[in-house]
């Protein structure tokens, strides 16, 4: 029997994802810990920097009674040319699940195809599904019983935006994207989920009736060399306090962090009354704990 991987939202139903989110809220409300994963080990392979993803998975596994082993890219024989498939076969014979953060979604898929245990996407160039679980959890916590109808995305059509698009097609909400020309999300996704996407011509259009207003840094981890040029491209694609007044009445502001104040957000946006960013960041822990349960529990 093949393990169930969490590379993006493909092959996950609305019922699956709703269960993970609801269970995360329950875990948080009860401050749950257990020994359900006693003697289980989670492997963490990170080729890119991480704060929230690494810490949340390490603490989540600890709260479930398990252990983690962290491996940077320089510590693996892949850095010396060992094929990804070989590394995957060996590691998955020793650990119970693997979280991977790397540049290439295709390499993540190759690793998963050769793994005998669940593989979790800790962020690639194309998707960041773990982040969206925490975002949707945060919305549900704040707006219990309210149906999510519209998300406003301002800025780069990056991996987080791509995962929002996938979620929109599953949960049946609109994502209105205001981004510079040439910085749109992954084209195959735009084609596949076109009924759920609006490429807004103005910030005001994107904000109108939005229940979540969100953004990300202008320069993602794989674009550092073009940071100066991107600052020019994105100079009008930011969120400030006044924007929340143009969104829905009970809209919340989210940011996956890290944030660059004075670029994609104003200097005080994270402290705005409608900002749920710190709850959103904490919710990575609870969502990760729920996800591990879903993928690993007998």
C-alpha positions in Angstrom: 0.0 0.0 0.0 1.4 3.4 -1.1 1.8 6.0 1.6 -0.3 9.2 1.4 1.9 12.2 0.6 1.1 15.8 1.3 2.9 17.6 -1.6 0.0 20.0 -2.4 -3.8 19.7 -2.2 -4.1 17.4 -5.1 -5.7 14.0 -4.0 -7.1 15.6 -0.8 -10.8 16.1 -0.6 -12.7 18.9 1.0 -13.7 16.5 3.8 -10.0 15.5 4.4 -8.8 19.1 4.7 -11.8 20.2 6.8 -11.1 17.3 9.2 -7.4 18.4 9.5 -8.4 22.0 10.1 -11.2 21.1 12.6 -8.9 18.7 14.4 -6.2 21.4 14.6 -8.7 23.8 16.3 -9.6 21.0 18.8 -5.9 20.3 19.6 -5.3 24.0 20.2 -8.4 24.4 22.4 -7.5 21.4 24.6 -3.7 22.0 24.5 -3.4 18.3 23.6 -0.3 16.2 23.9 -0.1 12.4 23.6 2.3 9.5 23.1 0.6 8.2 20.0 3.8 8.4 18.0 6.1 7.0 20.7 9.2 5.6 19.0 8.2 7.2 15.7 10.7 9.5 14.0 10.1 12.4 11.6 12.9 13.3 9.2 13.4 17.0 8.3 15.3 17.8 5.1 15.7 21.5 4.7 17.7 23.0 1.8 16.3 26.4 2.6 16.1 28.6 5.7 13.1 28.1 8.0 11.7 29.4 11.2 7.9 28.5 11.5 7.9 25.3 9.4 10.9 23.7 11.1 10.0 24.6 14.7 6.3 23.8 14.3 7.0 20.3 12.9 9.7 19.6 15.6 7.4 20.7 18.4 4.3 19.0 16.9 6.1 15.7 16.7 7.4 16.1 20.2 3.8 16.8 21.5 2.7 13.5 19.8 5.5 11.6 21.7 7.8 11.2 18.7 11.3 12.3 17.7 12.7 14.3 14.9 16.0 14.3 13.0 17.1 17.4 11.2 19.2 17.2 8.0 20.5 20.2 6.1 21.3 19.7 2.5 25.1 19.9 3.2 24.8 16.9 5.6 23.2 14.6 3.0 25.1 12.6 0.4 22.7 14.2 -2.2 25.1 17.2 -1.9 27.8 15.0 -3.3 25.8 13.6 -6.1 23.8 10.7 -4.6 20.5 10.3 -6.7 17.4 11.6 -5.0 15.7 8.2 -5.5 18.5 6.4 -3.6 18.4 8.8 -0.6 14.6 8.5 -0.5 14.7 4.7 -0.4 17.3 4.6 2.4 15.8 7.4 4.6 12.2 6.1 4.3 13.4 2.7 5.5 14.6 4.4 8.7 12.1 7.1 9.6 8.3 7.2 9.7 7.7 10.4 7.6 9.8 13.1 5.9 9.3 16.9 5.7 11.2 18.5 2.8 11.8 22.1 2.0 13.6 22.7 -1.3 13.6 24.8 -4.5 12.3 22.1 -6.8 8.8 20.7 -6.6 9.8 18.2 -9.3 12.6 16.9 -7.0 10.1 16.7 -4.1 7.8 14.5 -6.3 10.7 12.3 -7.3 11.6 11.8 -3.6 8.0 10.9 -2.8 7.7 8.4 -5.7 10.6 6.5 -4.1 9.6 6.8 -0.5 7.8 4.1 1.5 6.6 6.7 4.1 4.6 9.9 3.8 6.4 12.9 2.4 5.3 16.4 3.4 6.0 19.6 1.4 7.6 22.1 3.8 7.7 24.6 0.9 8.9 24.3 -2.7 9.1 26.7 -5.6 5.5 25.8 -6.6 3.5 25.2 -3.4 3.3 25.8 0.4 0.2 23.8 1.4 1.0 23.7 5.2 0.8 27.4 5.3 -2.7 27.4 3.9 -3.9 24.9 6.4 -2.9 27.4 9.2 -4.5 30.3 7.3 -7.9 28.5 6.8 -7.7 27.4 10.5 -7.2 31.0 11.5 -10.2 32.2 9.5 -12.4 29.5 10.9 -11.3 30.4 14.5 -12.2 34.0 14.0 -15.3 33.5 12.0 -17.0 30.4 13.4 -19.9 29.4 11.2 -19.1 31.9 8.5 -18.4 30.5 5.0 -15.3 31.8 3.3 -16.3 33.4 0.0 -13.4 35.6 -1.0 -9.7 35.9 -0.4 -7.7 39.0 -1.6 -4.1 38.3 -2.6 -1.8 41.3 -3.2 1.7 40.9 -4.6 3.7 38.1 -6.2 1.9 35.1 -7.6 4.2 32.7 -5.7 4.0 29.3 -4.1 1.7 30.5 -1.3 -0.6 32.0 -3.8 -0.6 28.8 -5.8 -1.7 26.9 -2.8 -4.5 29.4 -2.1 -5.7 28.8 -5.7 -5.8 25.0 -5.1 -7.7 25.6 -1.8 -10.2 27.9 -3.6 -11.1 25.2 -6.1 -11.6 22.7 -3.2 -13.5 25.0 -0.7 -15.4 26.9 -3.4 -14.2 30.5 -2.7 -13.0 33.2 -5.0 -9.4 34.4 -4.9 -8.9 37.8 -6.3 -5.2 38.4 -7.2 -3.7 41.8 -7.7 -0.1 41.4 -9.0 2.2 42.9 -11.5 2.0 41.8 -15.1 4.4 38.9 -15.6 4.2 37.9 -11.9 1.0 35.9 -12.1 0.7 32.5 -10.4 1.6 29.2 -12.1 -0.2 29.2 -15.5 -1.4 25.5 -15.5 -3.1 26.3 -12.2 -4.7 29.5 -13.6 -6.1 27.4 -16.4 -7.3 24.6 -14.2 -9.0 26.7 -11.5 -10.1 29.6 -13.7 -13.6 29.6 -12.3 -12.3 30.5 -8.9 -9.7 33.1 -9.8 -10.0 36.8 -10.6 -6.9 38.7 -11.8 -7.9 42.1 -10.5 -7.1 45.3 -12.4 -6.8 47.3 -9.2 -6.2 46.9 -5.5 -9.7 48.2 -4.7 -11.3 45.6 -7.0 -9.3 42.8 -5.3 -10.2 44.1 -1.8 -13.9 44.5 -2.3 -15.9 42.1 0.0 -12.7 40.1 0.8 -12.8 38.2 4.1 -9.1 37.4 4.1 -6.6 40.0 2.9 -3.1 38.5 2.5 0.3 39.0 0.9 3.9 37.8 1.0 7.4 39.2 0.5 8.2 40.7 -2.8 11.4 38.6 -3.1 10.9 34.9 -2.4 13.8 32.6 -1.5 14.6 31.7 -5.1 14.6 35.3 -6.3 17.2 37.0 -4.1 19.5 38.0 -7.0 16.7 40.1 -8.5 15.6 41.8 -5.2 16.5 45.4 -6.4 14.6 45.1 -9.6 11.6 43.4 -7.9 11.3 46.3 -5.5 10.7 48.6 -8.5 8.2 46.1 -10.0 6.1 45.7 -6.8 6.3 49.2 -5.4 2.5 49.7 -5.8 1.5 46.2 -4.6 1.4 46.5 -0.8 -1.1 46.4 2.0 -1.6 49.3 4.4 -4.1 50.0 7.2 -6.5 52.0 5.0 -7.0 48.9 2.7 -8.8 47.0 5.4 -11.6 49.5 5.3 -12.2 48.6 1.6 -12.5 44.8 2.4 -15.4 43.0 4.0 -16.7 44.2 7.4 -15.1 41.4 9.4 -12.0 40.9 7.2 -8.8 39.7 8.7 -5.3 40.4 7.6 -2.8 37.5 7.2 0.9 37.3 6.3 2.8 34.0 6.2 6.0 35.7 7.4 8.8 36.8 7.5 7.5 40.3 6.7 9.4 43.2 5.2 7.8 46.3 6.8 7.9 49.2 4.4 7.7 46.9 1.4 4.8 44.6 0.9 3.2 46.0 4.1 3.2 49.3 6.0 5.3 49.6 9.1 2.4 49.0 11.5 0.2 46.6 9.5 1.1 43.5 11.6 -0.2 45.4 14.7 -3.5 46.5 13.0 -6.7 45.6 14.9 -7.7 43.3 12.1 -4.4 41.5 11.8 -4.4 37.9 12.9 -0.8 37.3 11.9 0.5 36.1 15.3 -2.4 33.7 15.7 -1.8 32.5 12.2 1.9 31.9 13.0 1.1 29.9 16.1 -1.5 27.9 14.2 1.2 26.4 12.1 2.0 24.2 15.2 -1.5 23.0 15.7 -2.1 22.4 12.0 1.1 20.5 11.7 0.2 18.3 14.6 -3.2 17.5 13.1 -1.6 16.8 9.7 0.9 14.4 11.2 -2.0 12.6 12.9 -3.9 12.4 9.7 -1.0 11.0 7.7 0.6 8.7 10.3 -2.1 7.5 12.8 -3.1 3.9 12.5 
